Every structure is written in C-alpha cells, then in structure tokens.
Amino acid sequence: MSEPSSENGGGSGTGEVETELSRDMSLFDITFIGVGAMIGAGVFALTGFAAGLAGPALTIAFILNGFVALFTAVSYAELGAAFPEAGGGYLWVKEALVDPNGFYAGWMSWSAHAVACSLYAVTFGVFLTEFVVFGTSLTREFVFFGFLDRLLTEKILATLMVALFAYINYRGAEETGKAGVVVTFIKVVILGVFVAFGILATLNTPNWPSKFLNSPSFAPNGIIGVVGAVGFTYIAFEGYEIIVQSGEEVVNPGENVPKAVFYSLAIVVPIYVLVAFAALGGISPTAELIEQASGVTGTPATVPTWALLGGLGELGIIEAAGQFVPYGVPLLLIAGLTATMSALNATVYSSSRVSFAMGRDRALPELFSAVHEEKRTPHWAILLSAVIIAGMAVTLPIESVAASADIMFILLFVQVNWTVIKMRKTHPDLPRTFEVPYMPWPPLIGIVLQFLLTPFLLSALGMEVGLGPDSHGFIALVTTAIWMGLGILVYYGYSKPKEKEKLEEETPTVATEETPPSDREQRILVPIANPESVEQLMRTAFDLAEDRNAEIEVMSVVTVPQQTPLDEGRKFVSEEREVLDRAIEFSEKERPDVPVSGKIRIGHDVAKAILNTIEQDEADLVLMGWRGRGRRRDYVLGSNVDTVVTDAHCDVLVERIGADGEVGSILVPTAGGPHAEFAAETARAIARVNDAHVRVVYVADPAETDSTDAQSMLDSTTELLEGVDTSTDIIEDERVAEAIVDYTDDYDLTVIGASREGLLQQLVFGAIPETVGQRASGTVIMAKRYLGITSRITHWFRNQRT
C-alpha cells in the first residue's frame, strides 16, 4: 500500500522514486519494543490505583486485560504481516474503509501516541526528581536560583528526554531497537527482583491467603470494580500497535511481526499478574503508610493491603518495595525511570512513523514524508512529532489529555478489527502468512469488548463536570471532541484536496473530449473497455441522465504493468481512442441534448483508475458493463467490477450486456431496502423514456410469506414508479433466485437491487442478484446504492417518517 513519491507528478519520463525505510530490525528487537511499550510507566503508576478498584482480584483483571487485548492483537498480527509498512492501523483502515475513516485512523493514532509519550516524559521527570530528592539532602519543596523549583525541574527533564529519544530515533531503527532492548532488559530484571522478594514476603506472612480472600473478599467491589480496573489499565496493553509500526524496517516481517505481537503479550501478562500478586501479598500496612495514603483510615490491623495500595496510587508498588526489597525505593525508582525511557523510545518511534505514513499519503504536508539521505530515517516527522510531544509535556495538564488517548486507541482498534473482516472480502489474494482463526468472530468479539470497556474506563477516570481530579473522563471526552473537530478542518482543508492531486498523478489523464459547460446537477461515469458495448451502455446512461438531470462522462483506461512507468502508457492511447470517439459520435447522433464528455486515463490497475476518477470528478453514479462470464472463482463478477462495486463512494449500476434493442417491458424483483428502492428508481428512468411497462414482483418461500408485509413492500415500490405503467405480483416459490430467472424470459430488461444480506456476507451484490445476473436470458441491471454514513442516516429517518 505504500505509494511512490513521484518527482514529476504526471510522469514526464524521469521515472518514480519510492520512499521506503531499510530493513534491519530482528524479531528480538521488535518484540522488546512491544514489551517496552507495554511495561512502561503503567505498571508503576497504575497498579496501585487499579488495586483500589479491583481489590485482590487485580490479578484476574490483568489476565482479563490480556484476554481482551488478544482479540485485537490477532487482527494486528494478520494485517501487520500482510502489510509490513510504517503507519500500521492507519494504512489498513485507509485501504479498506471509506474516507475519512483512513485519515481519522492516522489522526487518532498520531495523537494518541504523542499524548502517551508526553505522559511518559512527565512521569520520567517526576521519577528522576524524586530519585534525586531521595538520594540527597534536598527537601521536596526545593528552589534553586529563586525560580528553579521542583515543577520546573520536572518539565525541563521531560523535555530533555524527549529530545534524547528523538535523536536516537533520528540515528536509525537499529539504534532505536538496541536502546529499547537495553532499557527493557533493565526494567524486567528489576521487576523480577520485586516479584521474587514480594512472593517471599507473602509466603512468610502468617495466614497470607486472608489478604486475598478475606479482606473482606477476593473482589470487594464486585464485577464493576474488576472491569473498571481492566478499563483503567487497558492503555498498558497496547504495545502491539507499536510493533506493527516497525513492519517496514523488520527482517522477514511476514513471519516476525505476528510472532512479536504474541510473544510480547505472552511476556507482559504474566509480569503484570506477578507484580500485582507480589504487591498485594508482600506489603504490610503501617501507621506511616496509612497516614500517607489518600482516603484511607483505620489501623494496620484493619486496613486491607488493596485499599492501602489504592490510596498510595502511583507510589503504591514503590512503597511496597521499600518494605520487602533491599534498597527497594531507589531500585524501583530506577525501574520506573527505565520503564518511562523505553516507553518514550517506543512512542516517539511510533508517532513519527504514523505522521511519516500520513505525509507520504499527503494526508499531512509532504515534509513529514522526507527521509534523511544518510540516516534513512524520517527526520522531519521525528522532529515535528517531538516538538508536539515536548510542547504538550510542558504546557498541558497531561494526565487529563492522556485519558483521551485511551478513547482514541479504542476507536482505532475498533476500526482495525472491522478492517480485517472487510479485507477478507476486498483483498482475497493478500499474502497472509498469519490468518485470524474462526473468522469473523475474534475481531467481532474485539469490537464488542472495546465498546464495553469504554464506559468503565471513563467512570474510573471520573466524569465530574469541571477541571478537577475527578474530571479526567469528562475532560477526555471534551479533548477527543476538540481533536476530532480539528481533524475535520485538516482533512477538508488540506488532505482531501491533496488526495485529488495524488489521484491525478496515479492515473493521469492523457486525452479528453470536452463539451460546453452544463448546469446539470449530477454526473454519471460510464467506464467502457469494449467498443461493442458502447451503444447499449450509452442508451442506459441517456435514460438515467434525463431522470437525474445529469451529464455523462465516458472513460477508458490504458493499463501498463506495475514495473512500467505510467508515462510509457501514452504510446497506447490510440488503442483506447476508438471507444471514446464511438461514444461521443453516438451521443451526438442519438441524444445531442445530453452533455457527454470523454476521458482516457493511464494506470497500473483498471479498478483503481475508475475509483480515482469517481473521487476526483465527484461522480454521483457509475454505470459499468459486464459480459456475464467470470474468469476466476475468487471473483464474483470480475476483479475490476468487484472492486469498483465494493469500494466506490457513489451509486453503482452493473449492466449484464444482453441483446441490444428497444425496451418495452421491465421486471423489478423487490425485497425492500435502499438497494431495491434504487433499482425501482432506475427502472422508472428507463421506463419513462421508452414508454415501457414495469412489473414489480415479490418472491418468497410459501412457508415464510406474510401477505400483508409483501403487499406493503410492493405498494412502497410502486410509489417510486409514479407515472409509469406498473403491475405487481406476489409469487410463492421456495426457490427465490430460480423463480426470478424463470420470469426474466418474458421481459426485455430486469433491474434488481443488491440483497440485504447480513454483516458477514462475502458477495458483491448478494446471492440472489448475482444468480439472476449470471443466469437470466435477457439484459440485467444490478443496482447498489452508496450507503455512506450520511446516506444511511438519511435513509433511516425517511423510514421512520414512513
């Protein structure tokens, strides 16, 4: 999916230069990048708070976190192996889902990683300052030179660390991977020491199981507390997003990326569970700790350890280590520092790679896509991401804003889970070295779990209206809304216009036949490859143009192999010129009142050239011809037709070319829904011009037919055929498709809408329309209305009014 960075725009013969990153990272490197991202500041800052929510069941909460993460991780493993490119989820969503989903996937991913990185930077500043205070005679409220207080020191240290890891990333991915391995190794070793001493202290405590089972129970706050802890700590299990960002720089990514995703989860989940067990069992309440803990009252004999850890918050496991680990406080502070360093390394890396990919796609300015000639790294993307990260770390209330990163990650993961389902249909030939088993259930379960976690996440963060410490959930919602609104401005103000420029470069126009400017409200695009199909397709287009008050644009595509520069296609333009000239001449003869223009494009792929033309010329309807012969079983109608029908952002009609002649009778099978309505509208347009009779039929299994519903469906369809000679009929036949095929023998034309199959339907139009299209004796038009979000909402409201 990576796009070439063209020096010449339209391809003037100087060739194309593709911008890509060198592959020098091993499985070991990217596994530890993922582990470093997951065992970041979260294990230190969030474990105490989460213990206050879940109680001793925190161990179960961490296991559930791994379980929830796994359903999204499998989607990342499949897509990361199939598309090993910088950008990860952004590129996949952009490839599979309609705009602006792709832009927002990148926009949210970039923001989420940048904000998380700012949080890690601030946490590093806090830990390092605390370490200095602990090891020296400084007081907690120190001030140097009259202005350098603790808060300013923390901000300066945060900025310096962002700058350091930006420089490491600038040096190259190999240095990035090595730095991540070093700091992650240090952190894991220290946590291993913490776990070992914590378990030893637990087992040496008399009646230690009572800390877990009788204080007052294993889950004192019930299921709400356990799920709340899962949502609260979910951000700590998102490292697989960072792993796939490195796909373009990994050796053998098809094999190593999926392995790294699963290996990192297999390493991280047990570590979190053991840390929780050691902290809950090893710490002993003391009067000093109870006094230090927020919202905790009682005596050492009555205060449960989970409540104490919750009151201590981000200092929970550090204070626990101070009790049962030799030199525990400085040791855990060192671990916290290395944790934030590895998380900083991973998030600086990933945020710069997302912005690099967006710059390469021109969703962001092209400056982001520049690669340093010597270091082979996206230096401007790294620098600009680092500036944003440092700016947020210094100026913003980062804890509140970081909460919005959780929401953005969840929204991104929902998009990715849906993308892996969609791509099984739209990209059947992907080199899938790993495939999600039992499709589509794992990604669907992942989507449901993401949505279920969100309210618990917001509740745990606080939904009090205002700016206080109990308002982080509320501020997260507001911050997300503001960021998404800013994304709309960037998308429509910059990205979308640049996308049109890019489309022209990918499929340049080399010949046009223009007509005088028209005031028609719509545009119908008619791609034609076979000169013999010109007259039949143009007649249909004329009828539709009169009904829609539309102009017609005829196009043809000159294709060249992927390895051949587009400019070479100019040599073959004359071969496609016959189609264009024939269409223009036919229109001047038959319907001179309808504006018709022509265009020839050069492209590597016919379907992509058609889709680019739809986007660039803002077509409202595309009419395609089909000969009714499928060449491959993995395509329903044909690769180009399938792709256009699936991905076009406009209404689509596919006409199975039959015997050319006048249209006196039209059959319209209906089963209700927007596609059937579109089929009726199409039949109306053709019938009015040709003075044809339309017969609307409803075919259903006799055992399931409800005559009232069937008649209501026929009546609603007849309303759309106002002014046309119409008759209706209810046909009872358990062989729905075969019955329709039998009836087509008596009609010149059959117009049928796409089926309303369920979510998992893997066909283009649906089983019944495609059977009719393939087996009917006469001409068949299959209709599919574009149901973008706006179209769906409009259709829903119309149905409610009805």
Secondary structure as UniProt FT lines:
FT   STRAND          5..6
FT   STRAND          16..17
FT   HELIX           27..38
FT   HELIX           41..45
FT   HELIX           47..54
FT   HELIX           55..57
FT   HELIX           58..82
FT   TURN            86..88
FT   HELIX           89..96
FT   TURN            99..100
FT   HELIX           101..135
FT   TURN            140..141
FT   STRAND          143..144
FT   TURN            145..147
FT   STRAND          148..149
FT   HELIX           150..171
FT   HELIX           173..203
FT   TURN            206..208
FT   HELIX           209..213
FT   TURN            220..221
FT   HELIX           222..232
FT   HELIX           234..237
FT   HELIX           239..245
FT   HELIX           247..249
FT   HELIX           253..282
FT   HELIX           287..292
FT   TURN            294..295
FT   TURN            300..302
FT   HELIX           305..312
FT   HELIX           313..315
FT   HELIX           316..324
FT   TURN            326..327
FT   HELIX           328..360
FT   TURN            361..362
FT   HELIX           366..369
FT   TURN            373..375
FT   HELIX           379..395
FT   HELIX           398..426
FT   TURN            428..429
FT   TURN            437..440
FT   HELIX           441..461
FT   TURN            469..470
FT   HELIX           472..490
FT   HELIX           491..495
FT   HELIX           496..506
FT   STRAND          509..513
FT   STRAND          522..527
FT   HELIX           531..533
FT   HELIX           534..548
FT   STRAND          550..559
FT   TURN            562..563
FT   HELIX           566..572
FT   HELIX           573..590
FT   TURN            592..593
FT   STRAND          596..603
FT   HELIX           606..616
FT   TURN            617..618
FT   STRAND          621..626
FT   TURN            633..634
FT   HELIX           639..647
FT   STRAND          651..656
FT   STRAND          665..669
FT   HELIX           674..690
FT   STRAND          693..700
FT   TURN            702..704
FT   HELIX           707..720
FT   TURN            721..723
FT   STRAND          726..732
FT   HELIX           736..744
FT   TURN            745..746
FT   STRAND          749..753
FT   TURN            759..760
FT   HELIX           767..775
FT   STRAND          779..784
FT   HELIX           789..801
//
